[in-house]
Amino acid sequence: MVAGGRSFKGVAEVLDDRDPRRGRAVRELILRYGTPSEGLGSGPIFVIRPAGRG
């Protein structure tokens, strides 16, 4: 993975519809990139964390 110009080994965790982090992730995308496209948030949403952390 590369984030913020740094490389690291990471694990992607899918956020399902019941996970409150999913809504926050969609909100952050809207705030960062502006008005969402029609399908924003309809596909899989992931949280990426460094490998080896719980």
PDB file as gemmi writes it, atoms N, CA and C in Angstrom:
CRYST1    1.000    1.000    1.000  90.00  90.00  90.00 P 1                      
ATOM      1  N   MET A   1       0.841  -1.165   0.000  1.00  0.00           N  
ATOM      2  CA  MET A   1       0.000   0.000   0.000  1.00  0.00           C  
ATOM      3  C   MET A   1       0.892   1.236   0.000  1.00  0.00           C  
ATOM      4  N   VAL A   2       0.387   2.302  -0.583  1.00  0.00           N  
ATOM      5  CA  VAL A   2       1.054   3.598  -0.528  1.00  0.00           C  
ATOM      6  C   VAL A   2       0.016   4.621  -0.088  1.00  0.00           C  
ATOM      7  N   ALA A   3       0.323   5.358   0.949  1.00  0.00           N  
ATOM      8  CA  ALA A   3      -0.564   6.410   1.444  1.00  0.00           C  
ATOM      9  C   ALA A   3       0.294   7.547   1.964  1.00  0.00           C  
ATOM     10  N   GLY A   4      -0.023   8.742   1.542  1.00  0.00           N  
ATOM     11  CA  GLY A   4       0.747   9.894   1.992  1.00  0.00           C  
ATOM     12  C   GLY A   4       2.205   9.818   1.600  1.00  0.00           C  
ATOM     13  N   GLY A   5       2.492   9.162   0.474  1.00  0.00           N  
ATOM     14  CA  GLY A   5       3.864   9.034   0.007  1.00  0.00           C  
ATOM     15  C   GLY A   5       4.676   7.969   0.724  1.00  0.00           C  
ATOM     16  N   ARG A   6       4.053   7.220   1.615  1.00  0.00           N  
ATOM     17  CA  ARG A   6       4.750   6.163   2.358  1.00  0.00           C  
ATOM     18  C   ARG A   6       4.213   4.809   1.942  1.00  0.00           C  
ATOM     19  N   SER A   7       5.102   3.829   1.825  1.00  0.00           N  
ATOM     20  CA  SER A   7       4.704   2.458   1.498  1.00  0.00           C  
ATOM     21  C   SER A   7       4.609   1.637   2.779  1.00  0.00           C  
ATOM     22  N   PHE A   8       3.626   0.742   2.831  1.00  0.00           N  
ATOM     23  CA  PHE A   8       3.498  -0.154   3.974  1.00  0.00           C  
ATOM     24  C   PHE A   8       2.679  -1.373   3.572  1.00  0.00           C  
ATOM     25  N   LYS A   9       2.845  -2.450   4.330  1.00  0.00           N  
ATOM     26  CA  LYS A   9       2.018  -3.627   4.124  1.00  0.00           C  
ATOM     27  C   LYS A   9       0.698  -3.379   4.838  1.00  0.00           C  
ATOM     28  N   GLY A  10      -0.403  -3.595   4.122  1.00  0.00           N  
ATOM     29  CA  GLY A  10      -1.695  -3.301   4.705  1.00  0.00           C  
ATOM     30  C   GLY A  10      -2.707  -4.402   4.496  1.00  0.00           C  
ATOM     31  N   VAL A  11      -3.778  -4.309   5.248  1.00  0.00           N  
ATOM     32  CA  VAL A  11      -4.897  -5.247   5.177  1.00  0.00           C  
ATOM     33  C   VAL A  11      -6.157  -4.424   4.921  1.00  0.00           C  
ATOM     34  N   ALA A  12      -6.949  -4.832   3.916  1.00  0.00           N  
ATOM     35  CA  ALA A  12      -8.209  -4.144   3.620  1.00  0.00           C  
ATOM     36  C   ALA A  12      -9.349  -4.884   4.306  1.00  0.00           C  
ATOM     37  N   GLU A  13     -10.156  -4.148   5.047  1.00  0.00           N  
ATOM     38  CA  GLU A  13     -11.316  -4.710   5.746  1.00  0.00           C  
ATOM     39  C   GLU A  13     -12.575  -4.118   5.116  1.00  0.00           C  
ATOM     40  N   VAL A  14     -13.458  -4.971   4.609  1.00  0.00           N  
ATOM     41  CA  VAL A  14     -14.707  -4.506   4.007  1.00  0.00           C  
ATOM     42  C   VAL A  14     -15.657  -4.068   5.116  1.00  0.00           C  
ATOM     43  N   LEU A  15     -16.271  -2.887   4.936  1.00  0.00           N  
ATOM     44  CA  LEU A  15     -17.255  -2.389   5.898  1.00  0.00           C  
ATOM     45  C   LEU A  15     -18.643  -2.720   5.372  1.00  0.00           C  
ATOM     46  N   ASP A  16     -19.409  -3.477   6.141  1.00  0.00           N  
ATOM     47  CA  ASP A  16     -20.764  -3.831   5.692  1.00  0.00           C  
ATOM     48  C   ASP A  16     -21.741  -2.714   6.067  1.00  0.00           C  
ATOM     49  N   ASP A  17     -22.985  -2.863   5.632  1.00  0.00           N  
ATOM     50  CA  ASP A  17     -23.998  -1.826   5.817  1.00  0.00           C  
ATOM     51  C   ASP A  17     -24.298  -1.509   7.278  1.00  0.00           C  
ATOM     52  N   ARG A  18     -24.023  -2.422   8.194  1.00  0.00           N  
ATOM     53  CA  ARG A  18     -24.314  -2.194   9.624  1.00  0.00           C  
ATOM     54  C   ARG A  18     -23.192  -1.468  10.336  1.00  0.00           C  
ATOM     55  N   ASP A  19     -22.037  -1.357   9.696  1.00  0.00           N  
ATOM     56  CA  ASP A  19     -20.866  -0.743  10.330  1.00  0.00           C  
ATOM     57  C   ASP A  19     -20.969   0.781  10.239  1.00  0.00           C  
ATOM     58  N   PRO A  20     -20.988   1.488  11.371  1.00  0.00           N  
ATOM     59  CA  PRO A  20     -21.108   2.947  11.339  1.00  0.00           C  
ATOM     60  C   PRO A  20     -19.945   3.635  10.628  1.00  0.00           C  
ATOM     61  N   ARG A  21     -18.813   2.958  10.515  1.00  0.00           N  
ATOM     62  CA  ARG A  21     -17.675   3.555   9.808  1.00  0.00           C  
ATOM     63  C   ARG A  21     -17.958   3.706   8.320  1.00  0.00           C  
ATOM     64  N   ARG A  22     -18.888   2.903   7.774  1.00  0.00           N  
ATOM     65  CA  ARG A  22     -19.217   2.978   6.350  1.00  0.00           C  
ATOM     66  C   ARG A  22     -19.794   4.356   6.000  1.00  0.00           C  
ATOM     67  N   GLY A  23     -20.771   4.812   6.760  1.00  0.00           N  
ATOM     68  CA  GLY A  23     -21.362   6.120   6.518  1.00  0.00           C  
ATOM     69  C   GLY A  23     -20.351   7.246   6.666  1.00  0.00           C  
ATOM     70  N   ARG A  24     -19.485   7.120   7.663  1.00  0.00           N  
ATOM     71  CA  ARG A  24     -18.452   8.134   7.860  1.00  0.00           C  
ATOM     72  C   ARG A  24     -17.486   8.153   6.687  1.00  0.00           C  
ATOM     73  N   ALA A  25     -17.156   6.976   6.157  1.00  0.00           N  
ATOM     74  CA  ALA A  25     -16.248   6.904   5.013  1.00  0.00           C  
ATOM     75  C   ALA A  25     -16.848   7.584   3.792  1.00  0.00           C  
ATOM     76  N   VAL A  26     -18.133   7.341   3.533  1.00  0.00           N  
ATOM     77  CA  VAL A  26     -18.806   7.988   2.398  1.00  0.00           C  
ATOM     78  C   VAL A  26     -18.843   9.497   2.609  1.00  0.00           C  
ATOM     79  N   ARG A  27     -19.154   9.937   3.828  1.00  0.00           N  
ATOM     80  CA  ARG A  27     -19.179  11.370   4.132  1.00  0.00           C  
ATOM     81  C   ARG A  27     -17.824  12.012   3.877  1.00  0.00           C  
ATOM     82  N   GLU A  28     -16.760  11.350   4.304  1.00  0.00           N  
ATOM     83  CA  GLU A  28     -15.414  11.892   4.099  1.00  0.00           C  
ATOM     84  C   GLU A  28     -15.071  11.990   2.617  1.00  0.00           C  
ATOM     85  N   LEU A  29     -15.510  11.019   1.808  1.00  0.00           N  
ATOM     86  CA  LEU A  29     -15.291  11.097   0.363  1.00  0.00           C  
ATOM     87  C   LEU A  29     -16.006  12.308  -0.231  1.00  0.00           C  
ATOM     88  N   ILE A  30     -17.245  12.532   0.198  1.00  0.00           N  
ATOM     89  CA  ILE A  30     -18.012  13.673  -0.294  1.00  0.00           C  
ATOM     90  C   ILE A  30     -17.318  14.982   0.098  1.00  0.00           C  
ATOM     91  N   LEU A  31     -16.887  15.086   1.351  1.00  0.00           N  
ATOM     92  CA  LEU A  31     -16.229  16.304   1.812  1.00  0.00           C  
ATOM     93  C   LEU A  31     -14.910  16.542   1.079  1.00  0.00           C  
ATOM     94  N   ARG A  32     -14.208  15.477   0.779  1.00  0.00           N  
ATOM     95  CA  ARG A  32     -12.910  15.609   0.129  1.00  0.00           C  
ATOM     96  C   ARG A  32     -13.020  15.901  -1.356  1.00  0.00           C  
ATOM     97  N   TYR A  33     -13.969  15.229  -2.035  1.00  0.00           N  
ATOM     98  CA  TYR A  33     -14.018  15.310  -3.491  1.00  0.00           C  
ATOM     99  C   TYR A  33     -15.241  16.036  -4.026  1.00  0.00           C  
ATOM    100  N   GLY A  34     -16.110  16.533  -3.179  1.00  0.00           N  
ATOM    101  CA  GLY A  34     -17.270  17.290  -3.634  1.00  0.00           C  
ATOM    102  C   GLY A  34     -18.501  16.428  -3.783  1.00  0.00           C  
ATOM    103  N   THR A  35     -19.470  16.952  -4.517  1.00  0.00           N  
ATOM    104  CA  THR A  35     -20.747  16.280  -4.708  1.00  0.00           C  
ATOM    105  C   THR A  35     -20.527  14.876  -5.253  1.00  0.00           C  
ATOM    106  N   PRO A  36     -21.153  13.887  -4.644  1.00  0.00           N  
ATOM    107  CA  PRO A  36     -20.921  12.509  -5.068  1.00  0.00           C  
ATOM    108  C   PRO A  36     -21.591  12.181  -6.394  1.00  0.00           C  
ATOM    109  N   SER A  37     -21.026  11.206  -7.061  1.00  0.00           N  
ATOM    110  CA  SER A  37     -21.684  10.681  -8.249  1.00  0.00           C  
ATOM    111  C   SER A  37     -22.882   9.853  -7.790  1.00  0.00           C  
ATOM    112  N   GLU A  38     -23.715   9.496  -8.698  1.00  0.00           N  
ATOM    113  CA  GLU A  38     -24.951   8.785  -8.380  1.00  0.00           C  
ATOM    114  C   GLU A  38     -24.716   7.488  -7.601  1.00  0.00           C  
ATOM    115  N   GLY A  39     -23.655   6.773  -7.907  1.00  0.00           N  
ATOM    116  CA  GLY A  39     -23.442   5.461  -7.290  1.00  0.00           C  
ATOM    117  C   GLY A  39     -22.493   5.444  -6.108  1.00  0.00           C  
ATOM    118  N   LEU A  40     -22.047   6.613  -5.642  1.00  0.00           N  
ATOM    119  CA  LEU A  40     -21.092   6.632  -4.533  1.00  0.00           C  
ATOM    120  C   LEU A  40     -21.688   5.939  -3.312  1.00  0.00           C  
ATOM    121  N   GLY A  41     -20.949   5.026  -2.760  1.00  0.00           N  
ATOM    122  CA  GLY A  41     -21.390   4.306  -1.575  1.00  0.00           C  
ATOM    123  C   GLY A  41     -22.175   3.051  -1.878  1.00  0.00           C  
ATOM    124  N   SER A  42     -22.445   2.774  -3.150  1.00  0.00           N  
ATOM    125  CA  SER A  42     -23.236   1.583  -3.478  1.00  0.00           C  
ATOM    126  C   SER A  42     -22.372   0.334  -3.617  1.00  0.00           C  
ATOM    127  N   GLY A  43     -21.083   0.493  -3.793  1.00  0.00           N  
ATOM    128  CA  GLY A  43     -20.181  -0.646  -3.924  1.00  0.00           C  
ATOM    129  C   GLY A  43     -19.480  -0.934  -2.610  1.00  0.00           C  
ATOM    130  N   PRO A  44     -18.495  -1.818  -2.663  1.00  0.00           N  
ATOM    131  CA  PRO A  44     -17.761  -2.135  -1.429  1.00  0.00           C  
ATOM    132  C   PRO A  44     -16.961  -0.934  -0.934  1.00  0.00           C  
ATOM    133  N   ILE A  45     -16.909  -0.802   0.372  1.00  0.00           N  
ATOM    134  CA  ILE A  45     -16.131   0.255   1.013  1.00  0.00           C  
ATOM    135  C   ILE A  45     -15.164  -0.429   1.969  1.00  0.00           C  
ATOM    136  N   PHE A  46     -13.919   0.010   1.923  1.00  0.00           N  
ATOM    137  CA  PHE A  46     -12.859  -0.628   2.688  1.00  0.00           C  
ATOM    138  C   PHE A  46     -12.204   0.344   3.639  1.00  0.00           C  
ATOM    139  N   VAL A  47     -11.692  -0.204   4.729  1.00  0.00           N  
ATOM    140  CA  VAL A  47     -10.765   0.491   5.614  1.00  0.00           C  
ATOM    141  C   VAL A  47      -9.449  -0.246   5.445  1.00  0.00           C  
ATOM    142  N   ILE A  48      -8.375   0.505   5.252  1.00  0.00           N  
ATOM    143  CA  ILE A  48      -7.060  -0.110   5.098  1.00  0.00           C  
ATOM    144  C   ILE A  48      -6.257   0.222   6.330  1.00  0.00           C  
ATOM    145  N   ARG A  49      -5.706  -0.813   6.947  1.00  0.00           N  
ATOM    146  CA  ARG A  49      -4.893  -0.612   8.152  1.00  0.00           C  
ATOM    147  C   ARG A  49      -3.562  -1.326   7.957  1.00  0.00           C  
ATOM    148  N   PRO A  50      -2.526  -0.871   8.633  1.00  0.00           N  
ATOM    149  CA  PRO A  50      -1.247  -1.558   8.528  1.00  0.00           C  
ATOM    150  C   PRO A  50      -1.367  -3.016   8.941  1.00  0.00           C  
ATOM    151  N   ALA A  51      -0.693  -3.903   8.229  1.00  0.00           N  
ATOM    152  CA  ALA A  51      -0.698  -5.320   8.555  1.00  0.00           C  
ATOM    153  C   ALA A  51      -0.050  -5.536   9.918  1.00  0.00           C  
ATOM    154  N   GLY A  52      -0.543  -6.515  10.636  1.00  0.00           N  
ATOM    155  CA  GLY A  52       0.023  -6.834  11.936  1.00  0.00           C  
ATOM    156  C   GLY A  52      -0.611  -6.118  13.095  1.00  0.00           C  
ATOM    157  N   ARG A  53      -1.599  -5.260  12.799  1.00  0.00           N  
ATOM    158  CA  ARG A  53      -2.316  -4.558  13.871  1.00  0.00           C  
ATOM    159  C   ARG A  53      -3.714  -5.116  13.973  1.00  0.00           C  
ATOM    160  N   GLY A  54      -4.285  -5.124  15.179  1.00  0.00           N  
ATOM    161  CA  GLY A  54      -5.627  -5.633  15.411  1.00  0.00           C  
ATOM    162  C   GLY A  54      -6.617  -4.607  15.186  1.00  0.00           C  
TER     163      GLY A  54                                                      
END                                                                             
